[in-house]
């Protein structure tokens, strides 16, 4: 499935940003969707995922919210109370059925969108 992210940009610490990821699949509803991020010099890390419920990394729990609109083939990541350490390229990923937190278990990836949080 082809994935296209949007919504990245520059935001001040404490502000908000909403990322979107639109998938090309006609069977979007059967996919588990996830967001990962990668900061310069660091490994790609799990942020959030959704199948029938949402899952969050401890570092974003209570600040980020994942949701999906199956009619629009789109998954969203609402980022509130952002911190400088949230700065990274954010990637959307998809796999069939069940969400996981492991990068290696997702076969389809978007091109990424840059999020920069200034202090």
N, C-alpha and C positions, 0 to 999 in steps of 0.2 A: 504494500500500500504506500502511495506517495503522500508525504506529510509536508506541510508548509506552515512555518511559524511566522507570527507577526506580533507587533506590540512592544518590542524592546525599545530601549532608549536610555536617556539620561534622566535621573531622578535624584532629588535630595534625600538625604537620610531622614527617615520618619515619614516619607511620602508613600504614594501608592502607584502601582502599575499593573496592568492586566495583559497577560500574554494569551495569544490564541494559537491554536494549531488546527488546521483543517486537513482532513484526510480525503483521499480520492475514492475510497472503497464504498461500494453500494451496501456492504454489510457491516458498516461502521459499528453498529450496536453490539457485535460479538467480540469486538476488540477491547482488550484492556489497554488503557493509555497511560503514559507516564511522562513526567518531566525530570530531566537530569540537568546538571550544570557542570561546567568546567571552567575553573579560574586559571589564569596563566601559571604554568609550572606545577599544576596540580592534576590529579586524576579526576576523571569524570565521576560525579557522585549523584546519588539518588536524591531527589527533592520531594516528589509526590507522585502518586499513581491513583487510578480509579478503575474499578470494574463495576461491581454493584455498590461499592462503598469507597470512601477515600482513605488513602494512606499517606503518612507524612514522615519526613525525616525529623528527628528531634529538634534540629536547628531551625526549622521553619514552623513547627507546630504552634498553633495559636496566632500566627501572623499571615500565613498563606492559606488559600482555599482553592481546591480543585473542583471543577464541575464539568459537565458535558451536556451537549445538546445533540442528541442523536439525529434529530430532524435536519440539523445543519452540518452534520459530520464534523463537529468541532468540539475540542476540549479547551478549557480555559484554566489559567492559573492566575488568581487574584492575589497580588502581592501587596500587603499592607505593612506599615511600620518597618519599611525596608532599612537595612543596615549596610554599611560600607562593605562588610564581608559577604553580602549577597551579590556583589559584582562578579559577573561571569558570563560566559556564553550559555544560554539555556537551550536545551535540545528537547524536542518532542520525540517520543518513541511509542511503538505499538507492538503488541503481541496478541495472539488469540486467547480469548477467554479470561484467564486469571492474571491479575497484576502481581508482579514481584518487584523486589528492590535491586535486582542484579542487572547490571549493564549487559552482561553476556547473554541474558535470556530474552533480549529484545532484538528482533530481526530487522525492523524497519525504523529508520531515523530521518528526521528532518535536517535541514541545513544549519539550523541554529540561529538564534537571535541574541544580540548583545544587550546585556543589562549593565548599566554603570550607575553606581550609587555614589554620590558625592557627599562629602562631610560638611 
